[in-house]
Amino acid sequence: GRFSFDEFADWLGLHATQQRYALEYAQVERILNLLADAGFKRGLDAEHLKRSLCDGDDDYRYSFKFALERLALGIAIPEHATFNQVLSYAKVQPGDFELIGTLIQIYQDLNERRDWLIMHEQKKSHTVEYWLQILSQDIIEFEQAGVAALKTAREIVKKQERMLTLASYYAETETGTLRKITLPLPYILDEIQRTLENQTAQAEPTGQITFAQIGQIRPLPYRLIVMLNLDAGQFPNRDTHVPFDLMDALRQQLGDRSRLEDDQGAFLDALLLAQENLWLFYNGFDVNDGEVRDPSSILQEFREHLALIVKPEPNAPDREVIEGIEIPSQLKQLYHLHYLQPFDPKGFMAENRYIRYQDHWFNVAMQIQQASGVLKPWANISYPLEIPDMLVLDSHQWIQDVTFPARLYLKTLGVENLGNVGVLDQNEPLLLDGLGRYTIRHFLQQNEQQAQPEVLLDQLPVGKVQYSAWQQGIFEQECLLERLHHYAPAVTQTTQRVWRIAKQLHMNITVPKSETQDWVSMEASSARAKRRAKVWLEYLLWLAYLNEGSAGTERRRIVVFSDQTVICKGISSEQARQYLQPWFKIWRYAQQQPLVLPAALLLKPLEKAKAYQWETTNPTEKIKLDEKSYAELLKYWNETGSFTAIDMTQNEACKLHQDWRFILQEQDAQALLQHACDEFAYDLYHPVFQFQHSE
């Protein structure tokens, strides 16, 4: 098989596997995170991948062993570097050493068993007795580790061993033949699996009601025997499990038993066990078209036999028809027709004499229609805030909060809105998508001194494409550096400073390390709306911290993004402090009640070099978006993503985002958006359109 990450995760998540390797749930989660980060996609190792790769394809990255070697090397070299053609994993922690040792043990166990399931394809064969002994040894290893769930499987394996041994003992002339029977291991495992599935704990008499398959019930007398599903095609059942049925595995030959006779015998055995009553059920009508359907062939033979031995009444017809079903006249009293409940048309006739349980169904319908389950708005009051004696904010976190108020509100409430867990891509990257190119650009920006393709073995595509992808990443990085050199020879060095906003409020902010007119930085991502808002707020915090009064208009905040360069300039320190006041206002407001004003939505036009139009009908009223601009805003807000591959549950500019959907359930999202735009949009975002531009 592929031996994918998901398959390994499912196996490692089994309780028996965790007991076998002495793992706890938290350790299993950490192991899976380590393997995913280290690059495990599919395949055990190079030898395993060779079976599925084409000739000449010798790129064996993204296998289990590839990730394991990275983790093992990370113990000795905890940095992102290559040694002996192995890329070290830099995030190994001391607590991971034991887990990596367990992974090495797991790999050794899997490596020892790698060919067991395909030995028959390699023209290698082993006897059934050999495979049963091997399986017994593996089960014993698990049981010695404290696994009790495999007791039934061990008993089945032992039973098969006894069957084989006894058959060989009593058939002395065939001893050599039985001992030398060779079967593939997958067949033996399927046999054990079918035996487990067909085991019914209730097959033994319970003293009350006993359920069992035909042919598996204990041969004891019962007052009542009920046989269900005696339909044509349902019984005789072709899926009946027969231990080690060589008639399925081998070619048919003279002397093979008849399955039909086996089913007939099982039917007669169950019939003879009934002491007082025998009920036989089958569907006489097709549930789709209402056409008459015959019962099983065995039941038909039984019916014809009864008609033969039961003497009919004088002058009675040979057959009678009941609702289209032909019945021997002497057996009419044995038949009972059960009508559909509650939708049979005959139940609505005036002369209806059948019990329809209409009162019960009416109560069910009334229960379903009750309005007691209607959700009510849960965010209908302002959340009271506790004012601490001293509050120190982090500028990066504060910017994240005010640009996406939904997460700020949930964080204040102490609510974590869990979304869908992303599915790990099981395939190796064949080409670099946008996220892959971003990863390479980001790495090159952070590690200019290690610009070698070997240090990106966990990111580059497989095959020959990796070299062209590397060259493309180098070219994109050179283009970014060339654009950067238009403004500065290098990225501006930054440091952390504490800005005292008020007596009880301080903020740790990032500012240039030395005095400079231009604060220049470079980003591997594109200039999306939310990132533009982040640049703007960093610009305001920088000028406000400098506190130069009416000066500072010549200072510039420049960010070289992958697609364009964003520049903020033209305001003084005094203006910066004024423009920051509305942002602190919504920061307090959004902690108490939902504020539908995401920066990813309000600055959407900047991505296309457009701007909003503002209007006011009265000088005393707030300036608002004009009708056309607001309609464009609503278009983005109500976007469904029907014709795009973007996951709308992660789109902060859309009402389908998981946090907006959670907060705004049972509320008028459009009304809340309009209220937020009318109250805050102009003060917050109009200066951005005025003093920020792109090149």
N, C-alpha and C positions, 0 to 999 in steps of 0.2 A: 504494500500500500504506500500512500504518500508519506505517512507518518508526519502529519501536520501538527502545528502548534495546538489547535483546538482538540485534536484527538489525544495528544499527550496531556493536555490540561484536564480533559474528562477522566482519563485514567488516573492521573495523580490526585484528582479530587475524590476518588473512591475511598470510602472509610477503610477498606481492607488494605489498600495500597499505603495509606497514611500509617496504619498500624505496622505494616511490614517494615517500613523505613523510619519508624518512630518520628513522624512528622505531625505537627499541629496545623490547624487551619491558617493561622497567621503566617506560619513558615511556608505553607504551600503558596499563599498569595505572594509572598516575597520571592519565592523561587520562580514563579511564573513571570513576575515583573522583571526579574533579572534576565531571564531568557529572552523575553520580548525586547528589552532594551539592548541586549547584546546581539540581536539580529536573527534569532531563530524563526524561520518561516516554515520550512518543510524538509524532510529527509533526515536520516539518522547521521550519516557521514558521507564521505566521498564515494565509498564503495556502494552504498545504498543508492546514491543519486545516479551512479553510472547506469543503473538498470533502466532509467527512464529518460536519460539525456541522449542526445544525438551524438554520433561519432564526431570527434573533434571538439566537442564542448567540454572543456575541462575546468569550468568555473564552478567550484563546489562550495561557494559561500552560502550563508543563510541556512545552514544545516544545524542540527542539534550539536554536533561536535564542534562546528565553527564557533557557536556561541559559548560552549563549555570551555574551549581553549582560551577564549577571550577572558572569561571569568576567572579561570585558574591563573592566567598570567597577571590578572589584575590584583591578585593577592600579593605578588612579588613586586609588580610595577604599577602602583595605583595612579596612573596618568595615561592620557590619550597618546600612546606612542607604539611603535612597532618594534618587535624583537623576534628575530628568527622567523620572519614572514608571518608573524601572528600579531594582530592588533589588540593591544591591551584594553581592558575595560576600566575606566578611571573612577567609577562610582562604587567600587566594592568597599563595603564597610567591615569592620572587625567581626560583627555579628553574622556576617555572611559566610565566613570561612567554613563553618560546619555544614551549612547548606550546600556549598559548592562541593564539599567532600561527599555528601549524599548524592548529588547529581553525578559525580564520577562513578559512584557505586551503581547507580541506576544505568548509566551508559554501559558499564561492564556487563551487567546482567542482560541488557538488551542485546549487546554485541554477541554474547554467548548463544542467544536464541534467535539470531537474525535470520537463519535459513530454515528454521523448523517448518514454517508454513509453505515453503516453496521447494522442499527437497524433491517432491515428485516431479516438479518441472525441471530439476537438474538431473533427472534420471537416477536419483538416489532413493532407496526404499528401505523402510524399516518395518518390522512386524508390529502387529497390533499390540502384542504383549509388551514390546519395548516402549511404545508410546504411552501405554497405560502406566508403566513403571515410572517413566519420566514425569508424567502429570502428577502421579502420587508424590513424588519427591518435591515438586514445586508446591503442592498443597500443604505438605508437611512443613515446609519452610514458613509459609504464612501462618499455620496453626501454632508453630513454636513462637511466633511473634505475638500471639494472643488473638488471632483472627478466628472467631467462632462461626462466621457466616458461611464458611466453606465446608461445614460438616456434611451437608447434604451432597455436595459435589464429590467429596471424598468417598462417601458411601456408594455413590453411583459408580465411581471408578473401581472401587473394590468389588462391587457386584459384577461389573463387566469382566474383571480379572477372574473371579470365581467361575463365571459362566464359561469362559474360555478354558480354564484349567479342567473343570469337570467334563466339558465336552471332549476334551482331548483324552481324559482318563478313561471314559466309558467307550469311546470309539477308538479302540486300540489300533485298528487297522488304518485309521485316518489321523493318527497322532501327528505324524510328520506334516501332513497337509494343514491341519488346524493350527499347529504351532508356527507354521511358516506363512500364514496369511498376512499379506502386506496391504495396508491401506494408508492413504495420505492422512496426515494429522488434521487438516481442516475437516475431513469427513468425520473423524472421531470426535472432534470438538462439537460439530453440528449435532452429532448423535447425543452427546451429553447434554447439549443445550435443549434439544427436543425432549429428552427425558425429564429435565427440570421443568420445562413448560407444561408437560402433560401430567405431572404429579398433582394429585388433588387430595388435600388433607382430609376432605369430607367424604372420601370414597368408602371409608369404614363406617359401619352403622353407628349412628349417634343417639339412638333411642327416640328421636323425634322425627325430623325431616333430614334425609340424607341425599346429597346431590352427588352425582357421578356420571361419567360418560358410559355409554353402552359398552359393555364388555369389561368394565373395570370395577364394577360393584361387587361386593362380597356375595357369594352364592348362598344367601340366607333367605328364609321366607319373609315376605313383607305383606302387610294388610293391603296396602295400596301401592301400585306401580304406575307412575306417570311418565310417558315417553313424549318428548317434545321434538319439534323440528323434523318430523317425518315427511318432509317435502321432497319432491323429485329434485335431484341435484344436491340436496343437503344430506340425505341418507340413502344409500351407503356413503359414508364420508371417505373421500379418497385421501384425506390428510391424516388418517389414523396412524398413530405412531406405533411402529413395531421395532423393538430394539435390534440394532445392527441389521437392518433390512437389506441384505445383499441383492435382493431382487431389484432394488432401485439403483444400487451402485454398480451392478454387473449386468451383463446381457441376460435376457431371458433364456431359459433352457428347460428341457423336458423334465417334468416332476415338480416344477414350481407350484406352490399352492394357489388357490383361487381366492382373491380378496372378497369377491362377492359371497362365496361360501362362508368365509370368516364372519362377514357382517350378518348373514342369515343366521348363523349359529349364535352370535351375540344377541340378536333380536329374540330368538326363541328362548335363550337362557333367561333373559329379562322377563319374558312373557310367563315362563313357568314359575318364576319367583313370586308372582302375584297370587295371594291366597284368597282375597275377597273381591277386590276391584282392580280393573285395568283401564287406564285412560290413555288413549292414543290421540295426539294432536298433530294437525298439519294445516297449512294455509290452503283452503279450497278455492280461493279467488286471488287473482293478481292484484296487488295493492295499487298498481298504476292504472290499469285499464279495466279492472273488474272482471276479466275473463276467467272462466273456470279452469282450475289447475288440478292435475291429477296428483295423488300422493306418491310416495316412494314406490318403486317396483316391488319391494319386499312387502310393503303394506298392502299393495294391490293383490299380490299372491295370497296373503293371509285372508283378505276379504273374500276372494274367490273360493278359497278353501272353506270358509265358514258358510258361504252360500251353498256350497255343495253338500255339506253335512247337516245343515239345518233344513228341516222339512217345511216347504211353503204352505200357506193356507190354501184350501180348495178355491178354485176359480180366481185366484189372485194373479195379477200380471207379474211377469218375470222381473220387470224393472219399474221403479218409480223415480220421478224427477222432482227434486227439491231445490228450488232456486237455480236450476240448471245442472245440478249434480245428479247423475244417474246412480241409483242405489238399488241393490237387490231387495225386493219387497219384503222378504223374511228377515232382513237386517235393519229395517226402517227404525225400529225402536232403539237400536244401538247408536244411532246417529243423533248428534246435537249440534245445531248451527249457531255459532256465536257471532253476533252482529258487531259491526264497528261501533266503537264508543268514542265520542258522542256524535259523530258526524254521519252516521248511516242515514240515508233519506227515509228509510222505513220508520225511523224513530220519530218522524214528524207527522206520521199518519194519524188520523183520528182513532182508528181501531188498533192503535199500538198497544201491545200487551207485554212489551219487554221493559225490563228495568233499565233506565238510561242514566241514572245518577245525575240528573240535570241539576239538582240542588247543589251537589258537590262542585260541579263545574262552574255554576253561577257564583259560588263563594270564591273560587279561584280567580274568576274574572274581576270580581269586585275588589279583591285584594290587590290585583295588578294595577287597577285603575286608581287606587288611592293616591292622593297627592302628598302623602306624608313624607315621601322621599325627595321632595324638591329641595335643591341646594339654595341656601341663602347667602347673600354677600357676607364674606367673613371679615373684610377690611372696611368696616363702616364707621369706625370711630378713630380719632387720632390717638396714636400710641404715646403715652407719657414718657418723657425723657428724663433720665437722671443726670444732673449737672455735677460733674466731678470737680474737686478742688483744683486739679491741674490736669490738663489734657495735652498730650504731645502726639501730633499727627505725623504720619509719613506721607510725603508729597506724592509719591508714586501711587500709594493706595488711595489717597484722597482724590487724585485725578481719576482713577478707575471708578471710584464711587460716584462722583458728580457727573461723569460722562455716561454712566449707565445706572440711573437711580433705582432701577428694579432690584438689583443685587444689593445695593445699600440698604433698602427697606427690609429685605429678607434677612440680611445680616444683623440689622438692629433688632429684629424680632427673634433672632436665634433660630431661624428656619433655614434648613438646607434643602433646596429643591433638587432632588436627585433626578437626573435625566437618564436617557437610554445609554447603556454602556456601549461605547464604540467597539465594533468588531475589528479585530486585528486582521489585516490583509494577509491571507495565507500564501500569496504568490510573491515570488521575488520580483523586485522592480525591473521591468524590461526597458522602460523609458523613464526619464525624469519628468514628473508633472510639476506644476507650479510650486507645490510645497517642497518637493525634492530640490528644485533649483534654489529656493529660499534657504534650505538647510545648508547647501554647499556655500552659498554667498555668506551666510552668517558665520559658518566655520572659518572661511577664509579671512573674514574681517577680524575674528577673534584670535586667529593663529596665523599671522602673516609669515612667521619664521618657519612654520612647518608646512609649507605649501607643496606637499607631495601627495600623489594619489593613494599611496599606501595607508595614509592615516584616515582615509574615507572609505575603506573597504566595506564598512557597515552601511554606507549610503549610496554608493555608486551602483548603477544597473549591472545586471549579469551579462556575461558574454563580452563581445568586442565593443559593445556600445559604451562600456564604462570609460574607454579612452576618449571618445568624442564627447561624452557628458562632462568629463573632467576638463577638457579643453574649452567647452562652452562655459563652464563655471569660472575658469580663469579669465576668459574674455569678458564676461559680465562684470567680474570684479575689477578688471582693468578699466572698463568703461566708467564704473562708479568712481574709481580713484581719479580718473581724468576729469570728471565733473567736479569732484571735490577740490581739485587743484585750481579751479577757477576762483575759489573763495579763500582757500587756505592751503598751506603745504601739508597739513596733517589735521586729524581730528582734534578738537579742543579738549584738553585734559580737564576733568571735573573733580569736584570734591563735595563733601557733605557739610552743610551749615545749618544752624538752628535760627529760625526767624521767629521773633517774638511778635505774634499778631495782637494778642491782648494779654491781660494780666494772668488769665487762667487758660490761655490757648497758645501753644507753641507748635511749630512745624519744622521737621527735618526736611530740608530741601536740597536739591542738587544744583550747583552753580559752577561756572568756570573756576578752575583752580587759581588762575592768575588774572590780573586786570586785562580786559580785551574788549574791543568794540564788536567783534563778531564771535558769537558762540556757534561753532560749526560741529555737526555730528553727521554720521552716516548710518543708514539703516538698510538692512537686507530686504525689508518688506516694502510693499507699495504704499502710496500716499492715500490710504482710505480715509473716510470722514472722521472716524474716531481717533485715528492717529494724528490727524490735523488738529483736532481739539486738544490732544495731549501736548502737541508742540506749542499751541497757543497758550495754554495754561503754564507750561514751563517758562515761556517768555514773560508772562505777567509776573510770576513768582520771582523770577530773576531781577526784573526791574524794581519790583516792590521791595525786595531785600536790599538792593543798592541804595534806595531812599535818596535819590538825587534831586528830588523836587521836580521842577519843570524841565530839568535836563534829562538826557538819556534817549532823545528821539533818534539819535544816530546809531544807537546800538541795534544789532540785528541778531535774530535767532534763525539759523540756517540749518536745515536738515536735508541731506541728499538721500532721497528714497530711490528705490530701484527703477521707478518709472518717471519721476519728476522731482524737482527740487522745490521745497516749500520754504518761503522766507517771510518772517514777521519783522516789521519795523515801522517806526513812525510815531510811537507814543512815548510819553515821559513816565518817570517813576510815579508821579502824582496821579496821572491817568491810569496807570496800571493798578494802583491801589483802589481807585474808584471802580474799575472794571471787575476787580476781584470781589467786591462787595456782593453783587447778585449771586455769584457762585457760592459764597459762604451762606447766603440766605437759602438757596435751594438745598444746600447740604443739610441744613437743619430741618427744612421742610420735608425733604425726602425720607428722613428718619422717622417721621411721625405718620405719614400717610403716603399712598402711592403717587408718584410724580411721573407722568407719562411724557418724558422729554429726553429721549436718548440722543446723544451727540451723533451717533451713526445715522440717525434719520434727519436731524436738523441741518447737518453740513453735507448732506448728499449732493446738492448741486455743485459744490466745490470740486467734486471728482470729475465733473464735466465742464469746469470753468464757467459755471453759471452763478447767478445770484438771485436772491429773493427780492420782491417788491413789497414795500411797506406802505401803509396808509393809516390815516386817522380822520375821523369825521368831526371830532371835537378836540380842541387844544387841551382840554382838561382830562381827556381819556388817554389810555395807553395806546401806543402805536402797535398796530397788528399787521399780520400778513394780509395782503390783498387776496381777493377771491381766487385768482388764477394760481398764485403761489401756494395757497392752502390746498387747492385741488390737487396740485402736483405732490404736495406732502402726503395727502391722503392716499394717493396712488401707491406711493412707496410703503406706507403703513399697512395697507390692505393687500399687499402683494401676496399671492398664493404660492409662487414658485412652481407653477405647473409645467413651464417650459424651460426649466433650468435644473442643473444637477446640484444646486446649492441646498444644503439642509436648512430649511427655514426655521427649525427649532433652535438653531444657533445664530440666527440673523437678528441682531439686536435692534435693527431698524424696522422690524416687522412685528405685528401683533401676534404672530404664530410662534414667536420665541417662547421657549419653555417657561421662563420666568414671568413674562408678560401674561401668558395664558394662565399661569397659576395664580397670579395676583388679581387679574381682572376677570376671573370667572364670575359669572352672574352679574357683571357690571357693564355699563355702557362705555366701552373703550374709546369710542370716537369722541364722546362728550368729554371724557377726561383729557384726551389729547388736545381738544380745542381749548379747554380751560387752561391747561399748562402753557399752550402757545400764546394765548392772550395775555397771561399774567407775566411770563418770564422770557419768552423767546427773543423779543427785541433787545432787552437789556443784556442777555447772555451772548447772543450769536451775531447781532448786527455789527459789533466791532470786529469780529473775525473776518467777515466779508470785506470790511473796510481796510483793515491793516495787514491782512495776510494774502499773499499771492504765490503763484507757482511759476517756475521757469522750465 
